[in-house]
Amino acid sequence: MSPPSFVIAGAGGNASLTPRWDRVDSRTLIALARKIYFQHLSESGQSLEPCGVVVNIQHNDGRVVFEAPTLLPDEQFISADLIGRRLRRPRQLKDRLRGAGM
């Protein structure tokens, strides 16, 4: 039996921390990450800014992290930038023209 594989992120290993969006339900994943992140911010008296959240959808839980994490196979890292960003589709050119009164 082979040992379990782990994703280890070093200083330059941030590419491995990007979720595989084709393998996850992004809406559920980001919603859970936001819930964990904002709960931490409201309950914590720490002045440190988290770098993101490690989410385990299988267990419907996660943890706030302050440095690049080591991920288990069922975990996804969602950066604080993605959690705080408003997700919306980019506007098409004709939508922009329509909004400009043309």
N, CA, C and O atoms as CSV, one atom per row, in Angstrom:
chain,resi,resn,atom,element,x,y,z
A,1,MET,N,N,0.857,-1.171,0.000
A,1,MET,CA,C,0.000,0.000,0.000
A,1,MET,C,C,0.900,1.230,0.000
A,1,MET,O,O,1.856,1.310,0.772
A,2,SER,N,N,0.593,2.175,-0.860
A,2,SER,CA,C,1.408,3.382,-0.938
A,2,SER,C,C,0.934,4.405,0.096
A,2,SER,O,O,-0.247,4.441,0.441
A,3,PRO,N,N,1.863,5.239,0.593
A,3,PRO,CA,C,1.477,6.257,1.579
A,3,PRO,C,C,0.595,7.310,0.935
A,3,PRO,O,O,0.651,7.510,-0.278
A,4,PRO,N,N,-0.229,7.993,1.743
A,4,PRO,CA,C,-1.099,9.034,1.175
A,4,PRO,C,C,-0.269,10.165,0.592
A,4,PRO,O,O,0.813,10.474,1.090
A,5,SER,N,N,-0.776,10.772,-0.451
A,5,SER,CA,C,-0.056,11.893,-1.054
A,5,SER,C,C,-0.543,13.197,-0.444
A,5,SER,O,O,-1.734,13.361,-0.176
A,6,PHE,N,N,0.371,14.112,-0.229
A,6,PHE,CA,C,0.062,15.408,0.349
A,6,PHE,C,C,0.584,16.493,-0.565
A,6,PHE,O,O,1.598,16.306,-1.238
A,7,VAL,N,N,-0.090,17.613,-0.597
A,7,VAL,CA,C,0.386,18.772,-1.337
A,7,VAL,C,C,1.121,19.639,-0.339
A,7,VAL,O,O,0.533,20.124,0.627
A,8,ILE,N,N,2.393,19.831,-0.570
A,8,ILE,CA,C,3.194,20.642,0.339
A,8,ILE,C,C,3.521,21.938,-0.360
A,8,ILE,O,O,4.105,21.942,-1.444
A,9,ALA,N,N,3.148,23.025,0.252
A,9,ALA,CA,C,3.381,24.335,-0.350
A,9,ALA,C,C,4.537,25.002,0.348
A,9,ALA,O,O,4.501,25.231,1.557
A,10,GLY,N,N,5.553,25.311,-0.412
A,10,GLY,CA,C,6.678,26.047,0.134
A,10,GLY,C,C,6.544,27.500,-0.239
A,10,GLY,O,O,5.465,27.953,-0.622
A,11,ALA,N,N,7.626,28.231,-0.131
A,11,ALA,CA,C,7.595,29.663,-0.439
A,11,ALA,C,C,7.182,29.913,-1.872
A,11,ALA,O,O,6.483,30.886,-2.157
A,12,GLY,N,N,7.607,29.039,-2.787
A,12,GLY,CA,C,7.257,29.243,-4.188
A,12,GLY,C,C,6.169,28.303,-4.647
A,12,GLY,O,O,5.906,28.218,-5.847
A,13,GLY,N,N,5.520,27.587,-3.731
A,13,GLY,CA,C,4.559,26.566,-4.111
A,13,GLY,C,C,3.129,27.022,-4.126
A,13,GLY,O,O,2.234,26.193,-3.955
A,14,ASN,N,N,2.862,28.294,-4.320
A,14,ASN,CA,C,1.491,28.786,-4.277
A,14,ASN,C,C,0.638,28.255,-5.411
A,14,ASN,O,O,-0.586,28.223,-5.286
A,15,ALA,N,N,1.241,27.836,-6.517
A,15,ALA,CA,C,0.462,27.314,-7.632
A,15,ALA,C,C,-0.302,26.061,-7.211
A,15,ALA,O,O,-1.408,25.823,-7.697
A,16,SER,N,N,0.272,25.255,-6.312
A,16,SER,CA,C,-0.391,24.045,-5.858
A,16,SER,C,C,-1.549,24.361,-4.916
A,16,SER,O,O,-2.349,23.477,-4.610
A,17,LEU,N,N,-1.651,25.597,-4.454
A,17,LEU,CA,C,-2.725,25.979,-3.544
A,17,LEU,C,C,-3.971,26.447,-4.283
A,17,LEU,O,O,-4.999,26.696,-3.654
A,18,THR,N,N,-3.900,26.570,-5.593
A,18,THR,CA,C,-5.055,26.993,-6.360
A,18,THR,C,C,-6.041,25.837,-6.458
A,18,THR,O,O,-5.659,24.744,-6.875
A,19,PRO,N,N,-7.304,26.051,-6.081
A,19,PRO,CA,C,-8.280,24.966,-6.168
A,19,PRO,C,C,-8.455,24.489,-7.600
A,19,PRO,O,O,-8.318,25.266,-8.545
A,20,ARG,N,N,-8.754,23.220,-7.749
A,20,ARG,CA,C,-9.089,22.671,-9.056
A,20,ARG,C,C,-10.570,22.947,-9.273
A,20,ARG,O,O,-11.421,22.143,-8.893
A,21,TRP,N,N,-10.876,24.098,-9.894
A,21,TRP,CA,C,-12.255,24.554,-10.033
A,21,TRP,C,C,-13.110,23.578,-10.830
A,21,TRP,O,O,-14.333,23.587,-10.691
A,22,ASP,N,N,-12.502,22.741,-11.658
A,22,ASP,CA,C,-13.268,21.766,-12.420
A,22,ASP,C,C,-13.666,20.553,-11.582
A,22,ASP,O,O,-14.451,19.718,-12.031
A,23,ARG,N,N,-13.128,20.454,-10.369
A,23,ARG,CA,C,-13.414,19.301,-9.504
A,23,ARG,C,C,-14.212,19.649,-8.256
A,23,ARG,O,O,-14.515,18.763,-7.458
A,24,VAL,N,N,-14.551,20.896,-8.074
A,24,VAL,CA,C,-15.259,21.312,-6.852
A,24,VAL,C,C,-16.479,22.157,-7.217
A,24,VAL,O,O,-16.574,22.702,-8.316
A,25,ASP,N,N,-17.400,22.248,-6.275
A,25,ASP,CA,C,-18.535,23.161,-6.402
A,25,ASP,C,C,-18.057,24.495,-5.845
A,25,ASP,O,O,-18.053,24.702,-4.632
A,26,SER,N,N,-17.655,25.397,-6.733
A,26,SER,CA,C,-17.022,26.645,-6.308
A,26,SER,C,C,-17.928,27.500,-5.432
A,26,SER,O,O,-17.452,28.141,-4.495
A,27,ARG,N,N,-19.208,27.518,-5.719
A,27,ARG,CA,C,-20.144,28.331,-4.920
A,27,ARG,C,C,-20.174,27.855,-3.471
A,27,ARG,O,O,-20.097,28.666,-2.549
A,28,THR,N,N,-20.286,26.547,-3.268
A,28,THR,CA,C,-20.309,25.976,-1.923
A,28,THR,C,C,-18.971,26.166,-1.231
A,28,THR,O,O,-18.922,26.508,-0.050
A,29,LEU,N,N,-17.889,25.947,-1.961
A,29,LEU,CA,C,-16.545,26.068,-1.398
A,29,LEU,C,C,-16.262,27.488,-0.922
A,29,LEU,O,O,-15.776,27.681,0.192
A,30,ILE,N,N,-16.556,28.467,-1.742
A,30,ILE,CA,C,-16.295,29.862,-1.372
A,30,ILE,C,C,-17.237,30.322,-0.264
A,30,ILE,O,O,-16.826,31.069,0.624
A,31,ALA,N,N,-18.492,29.886,-0.305
A,31,ALA,CA,C,-19.444,30.256,0.757
A,31,ALA,C,C,-18.982,29.720,2.107
A,31,ALA,O,O,-19.053,30.432,3.108
A,32,LEU,N,N,-18.513,28.486,2.149
A,32,LEU,CA,C,-18.026,27.915,3.402
A,32,LEU,C,C,-16.764,28.633,3.865
A,32,LEU,O,O,-16.609,28.907,5.055
A,33,ALA,N,N,-15.861,28.939,2.938
A,33,ALA,CA,C,-14.636,29.662,3.288
A,33,ALA,C,C,-14.963,31.037,3.857
A,33,ALA,O,O,-14.360,31.461,4.843
A,34,ARG,N,N,-15.911,31.734,3.242
A,34,ARG,CA,C,-16.310,33.058,3.746
A,34,ARG,C,C,-16.907,32.965,5.146
A,34,ARG,O,O,-16.608,33.791,6.008
A,35,LYS,N,N,-17.744,31.967,5.368
A,35,LYS,CA,C,-18.366,31.779,6.681
A,35,LYS,C,C,-17.293,31.580,7.750
A,35,LYS,O,O,-17.348,32.208,8.807
A,36,ILE,N,N,-16.323,30.713,7.482
A,36,ILE,CA,C,-15.247,30.434,8.427
A,36,ILE,C,C,-14.386,31.679,8.640
A,36,ILE,O,O,-14.037,32.014,9.772
A,37,TYR,N,N,-14.049,32.356,7.553
A,37,TYR,CA,C,-13.187,33.538,7.596
A,37,TYR,C,C,-13.824,34.671,8.397
A,37,TYR,O,O,-13.188,35.234,9.288
A,38,PHE,N,N,-15.072,35.006,8.085
A,38,PHE,CA,C,-15.728,36.118,8.771
A,38,PHE,C,C,-16.088,35.771,10.214
A,38,PHE,O,O,-16.125,36.660,11.065
A,39,GLN,N,N,-16.350,34.508,10.502
A,39,GLN,CA,C,-16.570,34.091,11.891
A,39,GLN,C,C,-15.281,34.286,12.680
A,39,GLN,O,O,-15.312,34.762,13.815
A,40,HIS,N,N,-14.160,33.922,12.089
A,40,HIS,CA,C,-12.867,34.117,12.758
A,40,HIS,C,C,-12.608,35.603,13.016
A,40,HIS,O,O,-12.193,35.981,14.112
A,41,LEU,N,N,-12.853,36.444,12.012
A,41,LEU,CA,C,-12.606,37.873,12.166
A,41,LEU,C,C,-13.484,38.487,13.257
A,41,LEU,O,O,-13.035,39.362,13.996
A,42,SER,N,N,-14.729,38.032,13.356
A,42,SER,CA,C,-15.635,38.617,14.351
A,42,SER,C,C,-15.353,38.112,15.766
A,42,SER,O,O,-15.612,38.826,16.735
A,43,GLU,N,N,-14.826,36.892,15.900
A,43,GLU,CA,C,-14.590,36.320,17.225
A,43,GLU,C,C,-13.167,36.504,17.719
A,43,GLU,O,O,-12.910,36.374,18.916
A,44,SER,N,N,-12.247,36.800,16.830
A,44,SER,CA,C,-10.836,36.863,17.200
A,44,SER,C,C,-10.434,38.288,17.547
A,44,SER,O,O,-10.879,39.250,16.921
A,45,GLY,N,N,-9.598,38.397,18.541
A,45,GLY,CA,C,-9.069,39.700,18.898
A,45,GLY,C,C,-7.689,39.919,18.302
A,45,GLY,O,O,-7.004,40.883,18.644
A,46,GLN,N,N,-7.285,39.027,17.413
A,46,GLN,CA,C,-5.956,39.116,16.822
A,46,GLN,C,C,-5.881,40.234,15.802
A,46,GLN,O,O,-6.853,40.540,15.112
A,47,SER,N,N,-4.704,40.836,15.721
A,47,SER,CA,C,-4.502,41.880,14.727
A,47,SER,C,C,-3.851,41.328,13.465
A,47,SER,O,O,-3.715,42.047,12.475
A,48,LEU,N,N,-3.446,40.053,13.489
A,48,LEU,CA,C,-2.861,39.434,12.301
A,48,LEU,C,C,-3.932,39.212,11.246
A,48,LEU,O,O,-5.057,38.822,11.562
A,49,GLU,N,N,-3.580,39.460,10.007
A,49,GLU,CA,C,-4.501,39.248,8.892
A,49,GLU,C,C,-4.277,37.845,8.337
A,49,GLU,O,O,-3.164,37.529,7.916
A,50,PRO,N,N,-5.310,36.990,8.326
A,50,PRO,CA,C,-5.157,35.637,7.775
A,50,PRO,C,C,-4.838,35.694,6.280
A,50,PRO,O,O,-5.258,36.620,5.585
A,51,CYS,N,N,-4.092,34.695,5.789
A,51,CYS,CA,C,-3.816,34.646,4.349
A,51,CYS,C,C,-4.910,33.880,3.620
A,51,CYS,O,O,-4.996,33.939,2.394
A,52,GLY,N,N,-5.753,33.156,4.367
A,52,GLY,CA,C,-6.848,32.439,3.728
A,52,GLY,C,C,-7.449,31.396,4.647
A,52,GLY,O,O,-7.249,31.405,5.861
A,53,VAL,N,N,-8.199,30.491,4.018
A,53,VAL,CA,C,-8.906,29.441,4.747
A,53,VAL,C,C,-8.655,28.108,4.055
A,53,VAL,O,O,-8.682,28.022,2.827
A,54,VAL,N,N,-8.410,27.076,4.845
A,54,VAL,CA,C,-8.345,25.713,4.334
A,54,VAL,C,C,-9.710,25.101,4.602
A,54,VAL,O,O,-10.160,25.050,5.747
A,55,VAL,N,N,-10.369,24.634,3.542
A,55,VAL,CA,C,-11.734,24.131,3.636
A,55,VAL,C,C,-11.754,22.640,3.319
A,55,VAL,O,O,-11.097,22.179,2.386
A,56,ASN,N,N,-12.523,21.896,4.116
A,56,ASN,CA,C,-12.775,20.489,3.848
A,56,ASN,C,C,-14.272,20.339,3.626
A,56,ASN,O,O,-15.045,20.296,4.583
A,57,ILE,N,N,-14.680,20.260,2.369
A,57,ILE,CA,C,-16.104,20.164,2.027
A,57,ILE,C,C,-16.715,18.863,2.554
A,57,ILE,O,O,-17.884,18.844,2.940
A,58,GLN,N,N,-15.936,17.777,2.575
A,58,GLN,CA,C,-16.451,16.485,3.045
A,58,GLN,C,C,-16.959,16.569,4.478
A,58,GLN,O,O,-17.951,15.932,4.830
A,59,HIS,N,N,-16.277,17.357,5.300
A,59,HIS,CA,C,-16.663,17.501,6.710
A,59,HIS,C,C,-17.375,18.817,6.997
A,59,HIS,O,O,-17.761,19.082,8.136
A,60,ASN,N,N,-17.549,19.641,5.968
A,60,ASN,CA,C,-18.229,20.930,6.094
A,60,ASN,C,C,-17.582,21.804,7.175
A,60,ASN,O,O,-18.269,22.421,7.989
A,61,ASP,N,N,-16.235,21.843,7.163
A,61,ASP,CA,C,-15.525,22.665,8.127
A,61,ASP,C,C,-14.222,23.167,7.519
A,61,ASP,O,O,-13.929,22.908,6.352
A,62,GLY,N,N,-13.460,23.874,8.306
A,62,GLY,CA,C,-12.201,24.403,7.825
A,62,GLY,C,C,-11.493,25.166,8.919
A,62,GLY,O,O,-11.926,25.193,10.071
A,63,ARG,N,N,-10.378,25.792,8.526
A,63,ARG,CA,C,-9.595,26.550,9.498
A,63,ARG,C,C,-8.951,27.736,8.810
A,63,ARG,O,O,-8.614,27.681,7.628
A,64,VAL,N,N,-8.787,28.797,9.558
A,64,VAL,CA,C,-8.110,29.999,9.074
A,64,VAL,C,C,-6.616,29.751,9.192
A,64,VAL,O,O,-6.154,29.187,10.184
A,65,VAL,N,N,-5.853,30.174,8.176
A,65,VAL,CA,C,-4.398,29.991,8.199
A,65,VAL,C,C,-3.703,31.328,7.990
A,65,VAL,O,O,-4.236,32.233,7.349
A,66,PHE,N,N,-2.499,31.432,8.546
A,66,PHE,CA,C,-1.732,32.668,8.490
A,66,PHE,C,C,-0.472,32.542,7.643
A,66,PHE,O,O,0.269,33.512,7.478
A,67,GLU,N,N,-0.230,31.358,7.111
A,67,GLU,CA,C,0.893,31.116,6.203
A,67,GLU,C,C,0.493,29.988,5.260
A,67,GLU,O,O,-0.518,29.321,5.479
A,68,ALA,N,N,1.278,29.776,4.221
A,68,ALA,CA,C,0.969,28.746,3.227
A,68,ALA,C,C,0.811,27.390,3.927
A,68,ALA,O,O,1.741,26.924,4.586
A,69,PRO,N,N,-0.352,26.761,3.789
A,69,PRO,CA,C,-0.622,25.521,4.520
A,69,PRO,C,C,-0.150,24.280,3.769
A,69,PRO,O,O,0.110,24.313,2.566
A,70,THR,N,N,-0.050,23.196,4.515
A,70,THR,CA,C,0.105,21.868,3.936
A,70,THR,C,C,-1.293,21.287,3.862
A,70,THR,O,O,-1.995,21.213,4.871
A,71,LEU,N,N,-1.700,20.874,2.670
A,71,LEU,CA,C,-3.069,20.416,2.469
A,71,LEU,C,C,-3.170,18.902,2.462
A,71,LEU,O,O,-2.309,18.210,1.919
A,72,LEU,N,N,-4.228,18.401,3.071
A,72,LEU,CA,C,-4.577,16.995,2.973
A,72,LEU,C,C,-5.335,16.793,1.658
A,72,LEU,O,O,-5.787,17.771,1.064
A,73,PRO,N,N,-5.484,15.568,1.196
A,73,PRO,CA,C,-6.115,15.336,-0.111
A,73,PRO,C,C,-7.526,15.912,-0.271
A,73,PRO,O,O,-7.890,16.319,-1.374
A,74,ASP,N,N,-8.319,15.956,0.788
A,74,ASP,CA,C,-9.695,16.453,0.679
A,74,ASP,C,C,-9.817,17.944,0.983
A,74,ASP,O,O,-10.933,18.453,1.085
A,75,GLU,N,N,-8.708,18.650,1.128
A,75,GLU,CA,C,-8.738,20.059,1.500
A,75,GLU,C,C,-8.438,20.962,0.310
A,75,GLU,O,O,-7.717,20.588,-0.615
A,76,GLN,N,N,-9.013,22.159,0.362
A,76,GLN,CA,C,-8.783,23.193,-0.642
A,76,GLN,C,C,-8.397,24.472,0.094
A,76,GLN,O,O,-8.944,24.773,1.155
A,77,PHE,N,N,-7.457,25.221,-0.470
A,77,PHE,CA,C,-7.074,26.505,0.101
A,77,PHE,C,C,-7.768,27.611,-0.679
A,77,PHE,O,O,-7.692,27.662,-1.907
A,78,ILE,N,N,-8.445,28.496,0.044
A,78,ILE,CA,C,-9.096,29.658,-0.554
A,78,ILE,C,C,-8.414,30.886,0.042
A,78,ILE,O,O,-8.446,31.098,1.254
A,79,SER,N,N,-7.794,31.694,-0.824
A,79,SER,CA,C,-7.041,32.853,-0.344
A,79,SER,C,C,-7.977,33.939,0.181
A,79,SER,O,O,-9.140,34.017,-0.213
A,80,ALA,N,N,-7.456,34.769,1.068
A,80,ALA,CA,C,-8.236,35.872,1.621
A,80,ALA,C,C,-8.659,36.840,0.516
A,80,ALA,O,O,-9.730,37.440,0.595
A,81,ASP,N,N,-7.823,36.993,-0.513
A,81,ASP,CA,C,-8.188,37.858,-1.638
A,81,ASP,C,C,-9.439,37.369,-2.336
A,81,ASP,O,O,-10.303,38.170,-2.695
A,82,LEU,N,N,-9.549,36.060,-2.535
A,82,LEU,CA,C,-10.722,35.494,-3.202
A,82,LEU,C,C,-11.952,35.571,-2.313
A,82,LEU,O,O,-13.058,35.792,-2.807
A,83,ILE,N,N,-11.779,35.394,-1.022
A,83,ILE,CA,C,-12.904,35.446,-0.078
A,83,ILE,C,C,-13.505,36.844,-0.045
A,83,ILE,O,O,-14.727,36.989,-0.002
A,84,GLY,N,N,-12.667,37.869,-0.064
A,84,GLY,CA,C,-13.147,39.236,0.031
A,84,GLY,C,C,-13.635,39.820,-1.279
A,84,GLY,O,O,-14.354,40.819,-1.283
A,85,ARG,N,N,-13.260,39.215,-2.378
A,85,ARG,CA,C,-13.619,39.737,-3.696
A,85,ARG,C,C,-15.076,39.442,-4.020
A,85,ARG,O,O,-15.574,38.352,-3.739
A,86,ARG,N,N,-15.743,40.401,-4.601
A,86,ARG,CA,C,-17.111,40.174,-5.065
A,86,ARG,C,C,-17.037,39.431,-6.384
A,86,ARG,O,O,-16.379,39.873,-7.326
A,87,LEU,N,N,-17.713,38.310,-6.441
A,87,LEU,CA,C,-17.662,37.496,-7.643
A,87,LEU,C,C,-18.796,37.896,-8.583
A,87,LEU,O,O,-19.971,37.835,-8.222
A,88,ARG,N,N,-18.433,38.297,-9.763
A,88,ARG,CA,C,-19.436,38.596,-10.771
A,88,ARG,C,C,-18.802,38.421,-12.139
A,88,ARG,O,O,-17.583,38.486,-12.295
A,89,ARG,N,N,-19.653,38.199,-13.115
A,89,ARG,CA,C,-19.152,38.018,-14.468
A,89,ARG,C,C,-18.693,39.355,-15.019
A,89,ARG,O,O,-19.286,40.391,-14.718
A,90,PRO,N,N,-17.633,39.337,-15.830
A,90,PRO,CA,C,-17.227,40.588,-16.473
A,90,PRO,C,C,-18.318,41.041,-17.438
A,90,PRO,O,O,-18.960,40.225,-18.100
A,91,ARG,N,N,-18.510,42.322,-17.505
A,91,ARG,CA,C,-19.547,42.856,-18.389
A,91,ARG,C,C,-19.088,42.770,-19.832
A,91,ARG,O,O,-17.924,43.016,-20.149
A,92,GLN,N,N,-20.009,42.424,-20.685
A,92,GLN,CA,C,-19.735,42.355,-22.119
A,92,GLN,C,C,-19.745,43.759,-22.702
A,92,GLN,O,O,-20.326,44.670,-22.112
A,93,LEU,N,N,-19.118,43.941,-23.841
A,93,LEU,CA,C,-19.032,45.248,-24.479
A,93,LEU,C,C,-20.418,45.829,-24.729
A,93,LEU,O,O,-20.643,47.011,-24.466
A,94,LYS,N,N,-21.358,45.015,-25.236
A,94,LYS,CA,C,-22.695,45.560,-25.510
A,94,LYS,C,C,-23.421,45.953,-24.225
A,94,LYS,O,O,-24.232,46.879,-24.243
A,95,ASP,N,N,-23.148,45.267,-23.103
A,95,ASP,CA,C,-23.734,45.663,-21.817
A,95,ASP,C,C,-23.213,47.016,-21.377
A,95,ASP,O,O,-23.957,47.833,-20.835
A,96,ARG,N,N,-21.904,47.254,-21.617
A,96,ARG,CA,C,-21.316,48.550,-21.265
A,96,ARG,C,C,-21.894,49.654,-22.127
A,96,ARG,O,O,-22.176,50.746,-21.634
A,97,LEU,N,N,-22.072,49.379,-23.415
A,97,LEU,CA,C,-22.641,50.372,-24.307
A,97,LEU,C,C,-24.084,50.659,-23.945
A,97,LEU,O,O,-24.519,51.810,-23.987
A,98,ARG,N,N,-24.828,49.625,-23.590
A,98,ARG,CA,C,-26.224,49.795,-23.183
A,98,ARG,C,C,-26.314,50.643,-21.915
A,98,ARG,O,O,-27.202,51.486,-21.791
A,99,GLY,N,N,-25.393,50.419,-20.973
A,99,GLY,CA,C,-25.384,51.192,-19.734
A,99,GLY,C,C,-24.965,52.624,-19.940
A,99,GLY,O,O,-25.269,53.478,-19.106
A,100,ALA,N,N,-24.265,52.919,-21.041
A,100,ALA,CA,C,-23.802,54.271,-21.318
A,100,ALA,C,C,-24.860,55.077,-22.063
A,100,ALA,O,O,-24.629,56.240,-22.395
A,101,GLY,N,N,-26.018,54.473,-22.328
A,101,GLY,CA,C,-27.100,55.188,-22.986
A,101,GLY,C,C,-27.008,55.173,-24.503
A,101,GLY,O,O,-27.628,56.004,-25.165
A,102,MET,N,N,-26.252,54.250,-25.059
A,102,MET,CA,C,-26.124,54.193,-26.512
A,102,MET,C,C,-27.061,53.190,-27.097
A,102,MET,O,O,-27.089,53.008,-28.314
